Amino acid sequence: MEGKELKYWRKKYNLTQSQLAQHLKVDRVTITRWEIGLRNIPSFLFLALEAIENRLMRRGRKTKTKTGKEKPKRKGM
């Protein structure tokens, strides 16, 4: 995963860098450094993001479409 992919994922789930940092139990600066490419993203981060994604879906968190409009995540998936 590259920084731009992480940023896309974060914005898709309408999370700030601080919110994502809280979910991952890291400092917000770590998220910034990953997104701009100053630090390598751990290879296993995708697993943590998947777990966060599942948690957000259960809570009914909305995601953004490519046009920037929000759409609810489908339940039961």
Secondary structure by P-SEA (a helix, b strand, c coil): ccaaaaaaaaaaacccaaaaaaaacccaaaaaaaaacccccccaaaaaaaaaaaaaaaabbbbbccccbbbbccccc
